[in-house]
Amino acid sequence: MMAKNGGYKERFAMLRFSAAIFFCLMACAASSRAEAADNSQFDSQSVPDTMTCFRNYTVSVTMKNTGTTTWTQAGGYNLGSYNPYDNWTWGLSRVPLSSTATVCPGESKTFTFTVTAPGTPGTYNFQWQMVKDGVGGAWFGAYSTNRAQVVSTVTHDALFVSQSVPANMVAGQPQSVSVTMKNIGSNTWTKAANYKLGSQNPHDNLIWGFNRVELAAGDSIAFGQPKTFTFTITFPPSKGPYQNFQWRMLEEGVKWFGDPSTNLCVSAPDRSVSVGGSGAKVEDMNAASAVIDNFNDNGLLNIWGGETGAFFDGRHTGDCVMSNSASAPQEGAYSLRLDFDVINTNGYSGYYSRLQSHDIRAYTALSFYVKGAVNGEFFKVELKSSDADVNHRQAAVYITDYLEGGVTTSWQQVTIPLHNFANIDDWTASRECVFTFENFDGFPKPIDRGPEKGQVYIDNVALVNPVINVVRVDHFGDQLGLCALGGNMGTMFDKSGTCLYGFTSAHYVGSKYSLQMTYNVNASSEAWSGVFMLFGGGDNGWTAVPHDFSAFNYIRLDMRGGDVNNPKVVKIELVDSAGRRPYYLTGITNTWQFWLVPLSNFSGLNKATIKQMNFVFENGTIGDYGGAKSGDLYVDRIQFEK
């Protein structure tokens, strides 16, 4: 019994030892599971079917966080190149998260980025994996599906490298410039084979006195080699103060090919007086003027003998009280003080001054001085005619389009070209000048709008006659959903394209906002979408009213593509009474460029009846230029110029 019992004890001790090891291992495993762990699952990727050497392409890889940690940039989480690890095949080895991105467990993250195809034809691995960089970091999770990406060449292709061109020149004075292009096609460029640099924007133009720059007799530019074309240009003294400088490669008699150079608008400014839509002062002091009212008589009639007064909506949800103020007028003894109240939704009120059916065709602009009791007071300025057509009877623009930074507590002069009151085409019997405060439900107000109750001071309202060299279409600083010519803005698309627009302070040139268009024409080869701007707006804001821009020769704008997804080309349409007149702007990059497009480039355009401007994104055209078929385009400072 003793031996037998001793055997049981030994076996029990062994079992107890084994159980202890088992539970210890289980505890370790549980402890490991309780600790934070990095893991990921590959979801999907989007990569072009074909690539050409040296070209940039937009791609995306989607990874799902299947671990227990949260991915952030500060935590060192990146998408890393694999096969082999840390390779630079595609021009980068890491794709970072943005500084604000947070990818929690269970969430997916799409990394969208730009790759550069290798400079040698062949088949290359395209594969990625998540990595945590830094102390204690490691590669983790599933690899993306490896893609054996074929990179090839075409016979004709060129990559724009750089250029050296002054932004300002003296008319008639020669200037040495250079443009560098890289041959990324399989054909070798030689003079004997008729490879040349040709002028663009407009295509094949003679702006600089010639439209071709030839290779030297001994040049032989093979695949992968750059060529710098150095030549002399002279700014034409008789073709206006701005000219486009843009070039592209061609094989004469065969085809144009490759990227155009970045468009540069070269200026040789003249000395003429310029008053545009920027709140510029009237500088031509010899110009004829007619003061409508300076308020110095402290009466209820303006200088033209017309009645003046305050008004408000019929339900009395808005209010305005007018009085003359002797407190620091802009000039003379008094200014006009307007105490407005449009706190209630859909309320409006304001001030009118009757113009006694005067013929004002001799003048080119409306001018007045304004200041507020605080800052940012917001109102619209209207002119009314006696036209029987409701779409031509009145026109309105907003103060923020003609006073950069808005109303302040100091006197500022506002000068609005009569062209901007685009609904009106007959100034022979002008009826009223009106200042209106409003608070309409759903109205596209600027984010930085000032008070809905307060005081505004007006002085020295006049019609003036400065030289008008610029008419603003929009500068977008006020973030209104209508343009500076009075009409509404909106989006357009076919069944498979989409487009949204908004205003952003992330990228801008002039005031602190620009127009951002977010488009997607990926769905089909026929897909298109875009944004339109109506001129005038008619009686309801949605009627495109033809306006006479015969005195102007250019449409000017600043433009850039998105940081990642850039269309590289956009179709600009000017619409006249007969239809749409298109012109393509190419060479768009992700930095701001200044474009000055001759109106003559819009084939068949009747400048006397322009009524609308469109930005159009087309699947086929964007594909032809190697652009992204979904992405962003930013536009700023659009205006007609002489």
PLY file of the C-alpha trace (Angstrom):
ply
format ascii 1.0
element vertex 642
property float x
property float y
property float z
element edge 641
property int vertex1
property int vertex2
end_header
0.00 0.00 0.00
2.83 2.33 0.82
4.50 1.79 -2.55
1.18 2.02 -4.30
0.26 5.25 -2.51
3.70 6.67 -3.23
3.15 5.97 -6.95
-0.13 7.84 -6.91
1.54 10.79 -5.24
4.28 10.88 -7.88
1.78 10.72 -10.71
-0.36 13.41 -9.06
2.70 15.63 -8.66
3.54 15.21 -12.35
-0.04 16.04 -13.36
0.01 19.09 -11.12
3.32 20.24 -12.68
1.95 19.72 -16.22
-1.22 21.63 -15.36
0.86 24.47 -13.98
2.82 24.67 -17.24
-0.43 24.60 -19.24
-2.06 27.37 -17.24
1.14 29.40 -17.38
1.20 29.14 -21.16
-2.48 30.04 -21.36
-1.90 33.04 -19.14
1.00 34.18 -21.34
-1.16 33.85 -24.43
-4.00 35.76 -22.80
-1.55 38.44 -21.69
-0.20 38.69 -25.24
-3.73 39.05 -26.59
-4.48 41.77 -24.09
-1.49 43.82 -25.26
-1.89 46.14 -28.26
-1.12 44.45 -31.57
-0.61 45.77 -35.11
-2.32 43.92 -37.94
-3.86 44.71 -41.31
-5.82 43.15 -44.13
-5.48 44.05 -47.80
-8.83 45.22 -49.23
-8.29 46.54 -52.77
-6.13 48.61 -55.09
-6.54 50.76 -58.19
-3.65 50.87 -60.66
-3.72 51.90 -64.35
-3.71 48.99 -66.80
-0.71 50.38 -68.68
2.11 52.76 -67.81
4.65 54.67 -69.87
8.22 55.31 -68.76
8.80 58.45 -66.66
5.08 59.30 -66.46
3.24 60.06 -63.20
0.11 58.07 -62.32
-2.45 58.28 -59.53
-2.93 54.95 -57.71
-4.64 53.80 -54.54
-4.24 50.94 -52.04
-6.84 50.19 -49.35
-5.84 48.48 -46.11
-8.10 47.50 -43.20
-6.92 47.85 -39.61
-7.49 44.37 -38.11
-5.26 44.96 -35.09
-5.98 46.59 -31.76
-3.93 49.77 -32.28
-5.02 53.03 -33.90
-3.00 54.17 -36.91
-1.85 57.81 -36.91
0.97 59.76 -38.48
2.38 60.61 -35.06
2.46 56.89 -34.28
4.73 56.26 -37.28
2.20 54.28 -39.34
2.79 54.28 -43.11
2.15 52.25 -46.21
5.53 50.88 -47.29
6.87 49.49 -50.56
7.43 45.72 -50.70
8.86 43.12 -53.08
11.58 43.93 -52.29
11.17 45.72 -48.97
11.73 49.48 -49.02
12.22 49.67 -52.79
12.09 52.98 -54.68
10.82 51.46 -57.93
7.86 53.85 -58.09
9.66 56.96 -56.87
8.81 56.54 -53.17
9.06 53.93 -50.43
6.51 55.34 -47.97
2.99 56.72 -48.26
2.20 58.59 -45.04
-1.09 59.19 -43.31
-2.19 62.81 -43.17
-1.56 64.67 -39.92
-5.28 64.54 -39.09
-6.00 60.93 -40.16
-7.02 58.41 -37.49
-7.62 54.79 -38.54
-9.26 52.90 -35.67
-9.45 49.11 -35.38
-11.99 47.78 -37.84
-11.71 50.80 -40.17
-10.25 50.86 -43.69
-7.88 53.44 -45.07
-7.42 54.21 -48.78
-3.95 55.55 -49.53
-4.15 57.60 -52.73
-0.80 58.69 -54.08
1.22 59.48 -57.20
3.85 57.11 -58.56
6.41 57.70 -61.29
6.89 54.87 -63.76
10.50 53.62 -64.04
12.64 55.05 -66.82
13.45 51.67 -68.36
10.83 49.53 -70.12
10.08 46.25 -68.36
7.86 44.45 -65.87
8.00 45.63 -62.26
6.45 44.45 -58.99
3.81 46.74 -57.51
3.19 45.57 -53.93
2.77 47.27 -50.53
2.48 46.45 -46.83
1.75 48.40 -43.64
4.71 49.41 -41.51
5.20 51.13 -38.19
8.39 53.18 -38.43
10.43 54.33 -35.46
11.50 52.75 -32.16
9.81 49.40 -31.65
8.28 49.47 -35.08
7.98 46.67 -37.61
6.31 45.62 -40.85
2.96 43.97 -40.18
-0.16 42.52 -41.73
-1.04 41.28 -45.19
0.67 42.35 -48.39
-1.32 43.92 -51.18
-1.81 41.60 -54.13
1.37 41.76 -56.20
0.83 43.31 -59.59
3.31 42.59 -62.36
3.12 46.05 -63.88
4.25 46.42 -67.47
6.01 49.73 -68.21
6.58 50.51 -71.85
7.38 53.33 -74.23
5.58 54.92 -77.15
7.25 56.26 -80.26
6.44 59.93 -79.57
6.45 61.34 -76.04
8.01 64.25 -74.18
8.16 65.41 -70.58
8.34 69.10 -69.75
11.33 69.67 -67.43
11.83 73.41 -66.91
11.90 76.83 -68.52
13.63 80.16 -67.99
11.38 83.05 -68.95
10.94 86.48 -67.32
7.40 87.19 -66.10
7.78 90.85 -67.07
9.30 92.27 -70.25
9.61 95.56 -72.06
7.61 95.69 -75.28
9.89 95.64 -78.33
12.98 94.57 -76.38
14.56 91.14 -77.22
14.92 88.60 -74.41
16.74 85.25 -74.28
14.59 82.37 -72.97
14.89 78.59 -72.72
12.60 75.55 -72.55
13.83 72.07 -71.56
12.02 68.93 -72.74
12.94 65.31 -72.02
12.55 62.62 -74.69
10.58 59.75 -73.16
9.56 58.21 -76.50
11.43 55.51 -78.40
12.12 57.69 -81.45
15.31 59.77 -81.44
14.84 63.50 -82.05
16.96 64.96 -84.85
16.71 67.98 -87.07
16.70 65.75 -90.17
13.63 63.90 -88.83
11.81 67.24 -88.38
11.47 67.19 -84.59
10.82 70.72 -83.33
9.46 72.81 -80.48
6.14 74.43 -81.47
4.07 77.30 -80.04
0.89 76.74 -78.03
-1.97 78.66 -76.37
-3.24 79.30 -78.93
-2.06 76.36 -81.01
0.59 77.27 -83.61
0.46 80.99 -82.76
2.88 83.65 -84.00
2.76 85.78 -80.85
6.55 85.85 -80.54
7.17 86.30 -84.27
7.66 82.58 -85.04
5.99 79.27 -84.18
8.91 76.80 -84.38
12.25 76.36 -82.62
14.54 73.92 -84.44
17.07 71.42 -83.15
20.71 72.04 -83.98
22.13 70.13 -86.94
24.19 67.86 -84.70
21.51 67.16 -82.08
20.49 63.54 -81.53
18.20 63.33 -78.50
17.64 59.69 -77.57
15.18 58.15 -75.11
15.69 59.52 -71.59
17.78 62.52 -72.66
16.82 66.19 -72.13
17.06 68.95 -74.68
17.23 72.65 -73.79
15.95 74.94 -76.54
17.45 78.42 -76.11
16.02 81.19 -78.28
15.23 84.91 -78.35
11.75 86.41 -78.18
10.48 89.99 -78.40
7.31 91.11 -76.64
4.95 92.35 -79.38
4.32 96.08 -78.81
0.90 96.15 -80.49
-0.93 93.07 -79.19
-1.88 94.04 -75.62
-0.14 94.04 -72.22
-0.21 90.24 -71.66
0.85 87.28 -73.80
0.91 83.53 -73.21
4.24 81.69 -73.42
3.74 77.94 -73.93
5.41 75.32 -76.16
5.11 71.64 -77.09
7.09 69.09 -79.10
6.09 67.93 -82.58
7.33 65.92 -85.51
6.51 68.26 -88.37
3.85 66.84 -90.66
3.28 63.81 -88.38
1.97 64.77 -84.91
2.22 66.96 -81.84
3.08 65.00 -78.70
3.96 65.06 -75.01
3.42 67.62 -72.28
3.22 71.31 -73.10
5.45 73.59 -71.09
3.81 75.28 -68.11
1.86 78.25 -69.41
3.37 81.57 -68.38
1.52 84.84 -68.88
4.23 87.38 -69.70
3.33 91.02 -69.10
4.52 94.33 -70.46
2.01 96.63 -68.74
0.85 99.82 -70.36
0.27 103.03 -68.43
-3.46 103.44 -69.01
-5.85 103.98 -66.12
-7.35 100.76 -64.83
-10.44 100.41 -62.67
-11.59 96.88 -62.05
-13.58 94.83 -59.63
-11.19 95.14 -56.72
-12.36 98.31 -55.04
-9.75 100.27 -57.03
-9.98 104.03 -56.80
-10.85 106.21 -59.76
-7.44 107.52 -60.72
-8.34 109.52 -63.82
-9.30 112.78 -62.10
-10.13 114.40 -65.47
-12.88 111.88 -66.18
-16.37 113.35 -66.37
-18.58 112.54 -63.38
-22.10 113.18 -62.21
-22.77 113.19 -58.46
-26.16 111.63 -57.70
-26.09 112.60 -54.01
-23.54 113.88 -51.49
-26.22 114.36 -48.77
-24.90 117.80 -47.84
-28.27 119.56 -48.21
-29.75 117.31 -45.49
-32.86 116.89 -47.67
-34.98 114.05 -49.07
-34.25 114.73 -52.76
-30.98 113.78 -54.41
-28.99 116.22 -56.55
-30.84 115.01 -59.66
-34.16 115.95 -58.05
-35.12 112.32 -57.44
-36.95 111.03 -54.38
-34.95 109.05 -51.80
-36.21 106.85 -49.00
-36.04 103.66 -46.96
-37.98 100.47 -47.69
-38.66 97.09 -46.10
-40.54 93.93 -47.00
-44.33 93.92 -46.74
-44.43 91.66 -43.68
-42.10 94.07 -41.89
-39.64 91.27 -41.01
-36.86 93.64 -42.01
-36.39 97.33 -41.28
-34.25 100.28 -42.35
-34.16 103.85 -41.05
-32.36 106.51 -43.06
-30.91 109.71 -41.68
-28.18 112.16 -42.50
-25.15 112.07 -40.24
-22.89 115.01 -39.46
-20.44 112.71 -37.68
-17.23 112.54 -39.75
-18.69 112.43 -43.30
-16.38 111.45 -46.12
-16.73 114.97 -47.53
-18.89 118.02 -46.89
-21.33 118.42 -44.02
-23.30 115.15 -44.04
-23.28 111.52 -45.08
-26.15 109.04 -45.32
-26.67 106.74 -42.30
-28.69 103.55 -42.74
-29.80 101.70 -39.59
-30.75 98.23 -40.84
-32.29 95.20 -39.16
-32.67 91.90 -41.02
-32.28 89.55 -38.08
-35.52 87.79 -38.97
-35.24 85.08 -41.62
-36.44 86.20 -45.07
-36.30 89.81 -44.01
-34.96 92.54 -46.27
-34.75 96.32 -46.21
-32.74 99.15 -47.70
-32.49 102.56 -49.33
-33.42 103.83 -52.80
-32.50 106.94 -54.79
-34.50 107.68 -57.95
-32.54 108.57 -61.10
-35.32 110.39 -62.94
-34.97 108.32 -66.17
-31.58 109.88 -66.88
-29.53 108.65 -69.84
-26.24 107.49 -68.28
-24.56 106.02 -71.38
-21.76 108.58 -71.07
-20.52 106.90 -67.86
-18.68 103.65 -67.25
-18.98 103.03 -63.51
-20.95 103.65 -60.31
-18.87 105.04 -57.44
-19.57 105.69 -53.75
-17.85 105.73 -50.37
-18.85 103.39 -47.54
-17.97 102.56 -43.94
-19.63 100.51 -41.19
-20.19 100.83 -37.47
-18.26 97.58 -36.98
-16.69 95.45 -39.74
-18.05 93.21 -42.48
-21.48 94.76 -43.08
-22.99 92.98 -46.07
-25.37 94.37 -48.69
-26.06 94.38 -52.40
-26.02 97.29 -54.83
-28.74 97.47 -57.48
-29.36 99.59 -60.53
-32.76 99.62 -62.22
-33.77 100.66 -65.72
-37.12 101.29 -67.41
-36.81 98.26 -69.70
-40.06 96.36 -70.22
-38.28 92.99 -70.16
-38.13 91.72 -66.55
-34.76 90.06 -67.23
-33.25 93.41 -68.23
-35.08 95.67 -65.80
-32.69 95.47 -62.85
-29.26 94.14 -61.94
-27.57 93.55 -58.60
-24.06 92.83 -57.35
-22.72 92.35 -53.81
-20.40 94.74 -52.02
-17.92 91.95 -51.21
-17.10 91.52 -54.91
-15.88 95.11 -55.21
-14.30 95.73 -51.82
-11.58 93.21 -50.97
-11.77 92.53 -47.25
-15.30 93.96 -47.05
-16.68 97.02 -45.30
-14.58 98.39 -42.43
-14.95 101.25 -39.96
-12.93 103.53 -42.28
-14.18 105.22 -45.43
-13.41 103.25 -48.59
-14.24 104.07 -52.18
-16.12 101.46 -54.19
-16.07 101.57 -57.99
-18.30 99.13 -59.87
-18.09 99.02 -63.69
-21.53 99.28 -65.29
-20.57 96.13 -67.22
-21.02 94.19 -63.97
-24.70 95.11 -63.90
-24.90 92.59 -66.70
-28.70 92.29 -66.94
-29.02 95.88 -68.16
-28.16 96.59 -71.77
-30.04 99.89 -72.17
-28.92 102.82 -70.00
-31.02 105.48 -71.74
-33.67 105.63 -68.99
-32.20 104.69 -65.62
-34.70 104.41 -62.80
-33.10 103.79 -59.39
-29.93 103.17 -57.42
-30.63 100.85 -54.45
-28.73 99.50 -51.45
-30.36 96.34 -50.02
-29.78 94.36 -46.82
-31.25 90.84 -46.80
-31.45 87.62 -44.83
-33.13 85.10 -47.13
-33.47 81.51 -45.95
-31.09 79.35 -47.99
-29.33 82.36 -49.48
-25.63 81.62 -50.07
-24.16 84.07 -47.57
-20.40 84.41 -47.06
-19.08 82.56 -44.02
-17.43 85.75 -42.76
-20.59 87.80 -43.09
-21.00 90.68 -40.65
-23.97 91.71 -38.51
-27.63 91.37 -39.53
-28.43 94.52 -37.54
-26.30 97.64 -37.51
-25.34 100.86 -39.28
-23.79 101.60 -42.65
-22.69 105.05 -43.82
-22.74 106.06 -47.51
-21.37 109.22 -49.12
-20.74 110.83 -52.49
-22.73 108.49 -54.76
-21.79 109.27 -58.36
-21.59 108.04 -61.91
-18.02 108.31 -63.17
-16.17 107.74 -66.40
-12.79 106.03 -65.76
-11.15 103.75 -68.31
-12.42 100.21 -67.62
-9.73 97.66 -68.49
-11.05 94.88 -66.26
-14.47 93.37 -65.60
-14.58 90.83 -62.81
-16.34 87.50 -63.28
-15.47 86.41 -59.73
-12.63 86.35 -57.21
-14.50 84.06 -54.73
-13.36 85.86 -51.58
-16.96 86.31 -50.43
-17.80 82.59 -50.85
-21.12 83.38 -52.51
-22.82 80.89 -54.80
-23.22 83.54 -57.47
-20.67 85.38 -59.55
-19.67 89.05 -59.65
-21.79 89.53 -62.78
-24.93 88.80 -60.75
-25.90 85.28 -61.89
-25.94 82.03 -59.96
-23.36 79.24 -60.09
-24.15 75.53 -60.28
-22.99 72.08 -61.35
-23.73 70.08 -64.50
-23.03 66.46 -65.46
-24.22 63.53 -67.53
-25.67 60.37 -65.95
-22.24 58.92 -65.10
-20.21 62.02 -64.11
-20.36 64.02 -60.89
-19.10 67.42 -59.76
-19.35 69.48 -56.58
-18.11 72.99 -55.95
-17.26 74.99 -52.87
-14.86 77.63 -51.59
-11.60 76.84 -49.81
-8.91 78.72 -47.94
-6.47 75.82 -48.38
-5.37 77.18 -51.77
-5.91 80.72 -53.03
-4.15 83.55 -54.86
-5.96 86.83 -54.19
-8.43 87.08 -51.33
-8.37 84.20 -48.86
-10.67 81.83 -50.76
-10.73 80.18 -54.18
-13.29 78.09 -56.08
-12.75 74.34 -55.56
-14.30 71.93 -58.07
-14.31 68.24 -57.09
-15.08 66.11 -60.13
-15.39 62.40 -61.00
-15.66 61.20 -64.61
-14.30 57.69 -64.00
-17.51 55.79 -64.66
-17.40 55.63 -68.46
-15.43 56.84 -71.46
-18.25 59.30 -72.25
-18.56 60.70 -68.71
-18.33 64.45 -68.16
-19.19 66.99 -65.46
-18.52 70.61 -64.60
-19.45 73.95 -63.05
-21.30 76.85 -64.71
-21.49 80.58 -63.98
-24.47 82.52 -65.32
-23.99 86.14 -66.30
-26.67 88.61 -65.22
-29.08 86.09 -63.76
-32.19 87.84 -65.08
-35.22 88.28 -62.84
-34.65 85.11 -60.78
-30.85 84.71 -60.74
-31.01 81.61 -62.97
-31.40 83.24 -66.40
-28.24 83.65 -68.48
-28.50 87.15 -69.98
-26.34 88.01 -73.01
-23.97 90.89 -72.36
-21.73 92.90 -74.67
-18.03 92.29 -73.98
-16.91 93.51 -77.41
-14.42 95.94 -75.85
-12.48 93.11 -74.18
-9.89 90.79 -75.70
-9.00 88.24 -72.99
-10.40 86.06 -70.25
-7.92 85.78 -67.42
-7.78 83.34 -64.48
-5.50 81.63 -61.99
-5.73 77.84 -61.83
-4.11 74.76 -60.28
-4.89 71.07 -59.92
-5.27 69.07 -56.71
-2.26 68.10 -54.61
-2.72 64.44 -55.57
-5.35 64.18 -58.32
-4.86 66.70 -61.11
-6.92 66.67 -64.35
-4.04 68.30 -66.34
-6.64 69.66 -68.79
-10.02 71.38 -68.53
-12.43 72.59 -71.16
-13.45 76.23 -70.76
-16.69 77.17 -72.50
-17.91 80.70 -73.15
-21.57 80.59 -74.11
-23.01 83.19 -76.47
-26.53 83.51 -77.87
-25.74 80.89 -80.54
-24.20 78.22 -78.31
-21.11 76.97 -76.49
-17.63 78.01 -77.65
-14.98 75.67 -76.19
-11.26 76.04 -75.60
-9.00 73.57 -73.77
-6.44 74.70 -71.21
-3.65 72.13 -70.88
-0.51 71.81 -68.81
-2.32 72.22 -65.47
-0.04 71.39 -62.52
-0.47 71.32 -58.75
0.96 74.85 -58.45
-0.84 78.07 -59.33
-0.52 79.30 -62.92
-1.74 82.58 -64.40
-3.64 82.14 -67.68
-4.54 84.86 -70.15
-6.66 83.40 -72.94
-7.46 85.50 -76.03
-11.20 85.51 -76.67
-10.29 84.80 -80.29
-9.30 81.29 -79.16
-12.99 80.52 -78.59
-13.79 79.81 -82.23
-16.95 81.53 -83.49
-17.54 83.46 -80.25
-19.79 86.51 -80.54
-18.31 88.81 -77.91
-21.44 90.98 -77.99
-23.68 88.22 -76.58
-21.62 86.31 -73.95
-23.93 85.02 -71.21
-22.26 82.11 -69.39
-18.92 80.50 -68.52
-18.43 76.75 -67.95
-15.62 74.53 -66.64
-15.98 71.01 -68.08
-14.15 67.79 -67.18
-14.23 65.06 -69.86
-13.14 61.43 -69.36
-11.61 61.09 -72.82
-9.71 64.37 -72.87
-8.33 63.93 -69.35
-7.19 60.43 -70.33
-5.43 61.77 -73.43
-3.34 64.10 -71.24
-2.62 61.52 -68.54
-4.67 63.34 -65.91
-6.68 62.00 -62.99
-10.29 61.22 -63.89
-11.42 62.13 -60.39
-9.89 64.91 -58.38
-9.87 68.65 -57.74
-9.38 71.85 -59.71
-8.93 75.22 -58.01
-9.68 78.52 -59.79
-9.27 82.12 -58.67
-9.43 85.70 -60.03
-11.51 85.25 -63.20
-12.02 88.45 -65.19
-12.34 89.90 -68.69
-9.46 92.15 -69.71
-8.73 94.44 -72.61
0 1
1 2
2 3
3 4
4 5
5 6
6 7
7 8
8 9
9 10
10 11
11 12
12 13
13 14
14 15
15 16
16 17
17 18
18 19
19 20
20 21
21 22
22 23
23 24
24 25
25 26
26 27
27 28
28 29
29 30
30 31
31 32
32 33
33 34
34 35
35 36
36 37
37 38
38 39
39 40
40 41
41 42
42 43
43 44
44 45
45 46
46 47
47 48
48 49
49 50
50 51
51 52
52 53
53 54
54 55
55 56
56 57
57 58
58 59
59 60
60 61
61 62
62 63
63 64
64 65
65 66
66 67
67 68
68 69
69 70
70 71
71 72
72 73
73 74
74 75
75 76
76 77
77 78
78 79
79 80
80 81
81 82
82 83
83 84
84 85
85 86
86 87
87 88
88 89
89 90
90 91
91 92
92 93
93 94
94 95
95 96
96 97
97 98
98 99
99 100
100 101
101 102
102 103
103 104
104 105
105 106
106 107
107 108
108 109
109 110
110 111
111 112
112 113
113 114
114 115
115 116
116 117
117 118
118 119
119 120
120 121
121 122
122 123
123 124
124 125
125 126
126 127
127 128
128 129
129 130
130 131
131 132
132 133
133 134
134 135
135 136
136 137
137 138
138 139
139 140
140 141
141 142
142 143
143 144
144 145
145 146
146 147
147 148
148 149
149 150
150 151
151 152
152 153
153 154
154 155
155 156
156 157
157 158
158 159
159 160
160 161
161 162
162 163
163 164
164 165
165 166
166 167
167 168
168 169
169 170
170 171
171 172
172 173
173 174
174 175
175 176
176 177
177 178
178 179
179 180
180 181
181 182
182 183
183 184
184 185
185 186
186 187
187 188
188 189
189 190
190 191
191 192
192 193
193 194
194 195
195 196
196 197
197 198
198 199
199 200
200 201
201 202
202 203
203 204
204 205
205 206
206 207
207 208
208 209
209 210
210 211
211 212
212 213
213 214
214 215
215 216
216 217
217 218
218 219
219 220
220 221
221 222
222 223
223 224
224 225
225 226
226 227
227 228
228 229
229 230
230 231
231 232
232 233
233 234
234 235
235 236
236 237
237 238
238 239
239 240
240 241
241 242
242 243
243 244
244 245
245 246
246 247
247 248
248 249
249 250
250 251
251 252
252 253
253 254
254 255
255 256
256 257
257 258
258 259
259 260
260 261
261 262
262 263
263 264
264 265
265 266
266 267
267 268
268 269
269 270
270 271
271 272
272 273
273 274
274 275
275 276
276 277
277 278
278 279
279 280
280 281
281 282
282 283
283 284
284 285
285 286
286 287
287 288
288 289
289 290
290 291
291 292
292 293
293 294
294 295
295 296
296 297
297 298
298 299
299 300
300 301
301 302
302 303
303 304
304 305
305 306
306 307
307 308
308 309
309 310
310 311
311 312
312 313
313 314
314 315
315 316
316 317
317 318
318 319
319 320
320 321
321 322
322 323
323 324
324 325
325 326
326 327
327 328
328 329
329 330
330 331
331 332
332 333
333 334
334 335
335 336
336 337
337 338
338 339
339 340
340 341
341 342
342 343
343 344
344 345
345 346
346 347
347 348
348 349
349 350
350 351
351 352
352 353
353 354
354 355
355 356
356 357
357 358
358 359
359 360
360 361
361 362
362 363
363 364
364 365
365 366
366 367
367 368
368 369
369 370
370 371
371 372
372 373
373 374
374 375
375 376
376 377
377 378
378 379
379 380
380 381
381 382
382 383
383 384
384 385
385 386
386 387
387 388
388 389
389 390
390 391
391 392
392 393
393 394
394 395
395 396
396 397
397 398
398 399
399 400
400 401
401 402
402 403
403 404
404 405
405 406
406 407
407 408
408 409
409 410
410 411
411 412
412 413
413 414
414 415
415 416
416 417
417 418
418 419
419 420
420 421
421 422
422 423
423 424
424 425
425 426
426 427
427 428
428 429
429 430
430 431
431 432
432 433
433 434
434 435
435 436
436 437
437 438
438 439
439 440
440 441
441 442
442 443
443 444
444 445
445 446
446 447
447 448
448 449
449 450
450 451
451 452
452 453
453 454
454 455
455 456
456 457
457 458
458 459
459 460
460 461
461 462
462 463
463 464
464 465
465 466
466 467
467 468
468 469
469 470
470 471
471 472
472 473
473 474
474 475
475 476
476 477
477 478
478 479
479 480
480 481
481 482
482 483
483 484
484 485
485 486
486 487
487 488
488 489
489 490
490 491
491 492
492 493
493 494
494 495
495 496
496 497
497 498
498 499
499 500
500 501
501 502
502 503
503 504
504 505
505 506
506 507
507 508
508 509
509 510
510 511
511 512
512 513
513 514
514 515
515 516
516 517
517 518
518 519
519 520
520 521
521 522
522 523
523 524
524 525
525 526
526 527
527 528
528 529
529 530
530 531
531 532
532 533
533 534
534 535
535 536
536 537
537 538
538 539
539 540
540 541
541 542
542 543
543 544
544 545
545 546
546 547
547 548
548 549
549 550
550 551
551 552
552 553
553 554
554 555
555 556
556 557
557 558
558 559
559 560
560 561
561 562
562 563
563 564
564 565
565 566
566 567
567 568
568 569
569 570
570 571
571 572
572 573
573 574
574 575
575 576
576 577
577 578
578 579
579 580
580 581
581 582
582 583
583 584
584 585
585 586
586 587
587 588
588 589
589 590
590 591
591 592
592 593
593 594
594 595
595 596
596 597
597 598
598 599
599 600
600 601
601 602
602 603
603 604
604 605
605 606
606 607
607 608
608 609
609 610
610 611
611 612
612 613
613 614
614 615
615 616
616 617
617 618
618 619
619 620
620 621
621 622
622 623
623 624
624 625
625 626
626 627
627 628
628 629
629 630
630 631
631 632
632 633
633 634
634 635
635 636
636 637
637 638
638 639
639 640
640 641
